[in-house]
Amino acid sequence: NAGVTQTPKFQVLKTGQSMTLQCAQDMNHNSMYWYRQDPGMGLRLIYYSASEGTTDKGEVPNGYNVSRLNKREFSLRLESAAPSQTSVYFCASKVAGVETQYFGPGTRLLVL
Amino acid sequence: QQQVKQSPQSLIVQKGGIPIINCAYENTAFDYFPWYQQFPGKGPALLIAIRPDVSEKKEGRFTISFNKSAKQFSLHIMDSQPGDSATYFCAASPWGAQKLVFGQGTRLTINP
């Protein structure tokens, strides 16, 4: 039982490049989330998916798109990366009816 | 718009001391208040949570105190140990809501 896994662990991009961050969970959870963590800003929600087939914007969605590929997988895409998107990105999941969110190990992204 | 304000941003305590981290919220619809603990290079993990029907909850050396009238809650760590050194996030949401709102985080260092 791997929990929540994220790939890649670390990525360097140039301004304007695109990339997709991958997230998968093997806990049969319904809801999945993408957060970014920046110093002094805490964890800010980018997008979430309450169930397979649905996605909703969080607090900071601009510059990002998401896909809930199936119940297990939730990807985050940066179409044209900007230096302001330099951050650590966390994926999380939770099961319906339980409040606890389970986080992955994070992806550290540097945009030059 | 940050709806949960956390302080201090960083805290250094000697081993055996009692660090206290405070959070304040504005939204009276919030009725679930978890604390997450994050070690360097890892994702956050649920530490302890409280609902407003009680004013205090203890789990081992960790205690949440909750003041509904002041709209504040705090985390106390008894007999703190160097292994407690981590970043701590408070959060809040209405019970059953899909989204958590996180505080800015507190980097705690326990010196030996």
Chai-1 contact restraints between the chains, C-beta under 6 A:
chainA,res_idxA,chainB,res_idxB,connection_type,confidence,min_distance_angstrom,max_distance_angstrom,comment,restraint_id
A,G40,B,Q104,contact,1.0,0.0,6.0,A-B,restraint_1
A,G42,B,F102,contact,1.0,0.0,6.0,A-B,restraint_2
A,G42,B,G103,contact,1.0,0.0,6.0,A-B,restraint_3
A,G42,B,Q104,contact,1.0,0.0,6.0,A-B,restraint_4
A,G42,B,G105,contact,1.0,0.0,6.0,A-B,restraint_5
A,L43,B,F102,contact,1.0,0.0,6.0,A-B,restraint_6
A,A50,B,Q98,contact,1.0,0.0,6.0,A-B,restraint_7
A,F90,B,G43,contact,1.0,0.0,6.0,A-B,restraint_8
A,E99,B,Y32,contact,1.0,0.0,6.0,A-B,restraint_9
A,T100,B,L46,contact,1.0,0.0,6.0,A-B,restraint_10
A,F103,B,G43,contact,1.0,0.0,6.0,A-B,restraint_11
A,F103,B,P44,contact,1.0,0.0,6.0,A-B,restraint_12
A,G104,B,G43,contact,1.0,0.0,6.0,A-B,restraint_13
A,P105,B,G43,contact,1.0,0.0,6.0,A-B,restraint_14
A,G106,B,G43,contact,1.0,0.0,6.0,A-B,restraint_15
